[in-house]
Amino acid sequence: MSTEIQQQLGARIRELRKIKGLTQEEFARECQLHRSHTGEIERGETNVTLSTLLTIARVVGTSVANLFKGIA
C-alpha cells in the first residue's frame, strides 16, 4: 500500500469516525486498539491489517469496500 493510499484511507476513516460522533479515544476503545495506533492509521503512517479494517468498518457502521470508496 503506497503512502498516498494510506493517507487517503486514514482521512476516510477519520471522516467516518467524526460522522459517527466518536472521539479518537472512544473510537480506539470500541476498536480495541491503542489510541496512538488509531492516530497512526488516521494519519496514514501505518499499514492496516484486514482484521483491523474489518473492525474499523464495523465500528463506523460501514463495509470495508466503502472505506476504500473513491480511493482504490
C-alpha positions in Angstrom: 0.0 0.0 0.0 1.5 3.3 -1.0 1.8 6.1 1.4 -0.7 8.2 -0.6 -3.3 5.4 -0.4 -2.6 5.0 3.3 -3.2 8.7 3.8 -6.4 8.7 1.8 -7.7 5.7 3.7 -6.8 7.3 7.0 -8.6 10.5 6.1 -11.7 8.5 5.1 -11.6 6.6 8.4 -11.2 9.9 10.3 -14.2 11.4 8.4 -16.4 8.4 9.2 -15.3 8.4 12.8 -16.3 12.0 13.1 -19.6 11.5 11.3 -20.3 8.7 13.9 -19.5 11.3 16.6 -16.6 9.4 18.2 -13.5 10.9 19.7 -10.2 9.2 19.0 -10.3 7.7 22.5 -13.8 6.3 22.1 -13.0 5.0 18.6 -9.9 3.3 19.8 -11.7 1.7 22.7 -14.5 0.4 20.5 -11.9 -1.0 18.0 -9.9 -2.5 20.9 -6.8 -0.7 19.6 -4.4 1.7 21.3 -5.3 5.3 20.7 -1.9 6.1 19.3 -2.3 3.3 16.8 -5.7 4.7 15.6 -4.0 8.1 15.3 -1.3 6.5 13.1 -4.0 4.9 11.0 -5.8 8.1 10.5 -2.6 9.9 9.5 -1.7 7.2 7.1 1.5 6.3 8.9 1.0 2.6 9.1 -0.3 -0.4 7.1 -3.6 -1.7 8.3 -4.3 -5.4 8.5 -7.5 -6.8 7.1 -8.8 -7.8 10.5 -8.3 -4.2 11.7 -10.1 -2.9 8.7 -13.0 -5.2 9.4 -13.1 -4.0 13.0 -12.9 -0.3 11.9 -15.7 -0.8 9.3 -17.9 -2.4 11.9 -17.3 0.4 14.5 -18.1 3.2 12.0 -21.1 1.2 10.5 -19.9 0.6 7.0 -18.2 -2.0 4.8 -14.5 -2.4 4.1 -15.4 -1.7 0.4 -16.9 1.6 1.5 -13.7 2.5 3.4 -11.9 2.4 0.0 -14.7 4.2 -2.0 -13.1 6.8 -4.2 -9.6 5.7 -3.2 -8.7 2.4 -4.9 
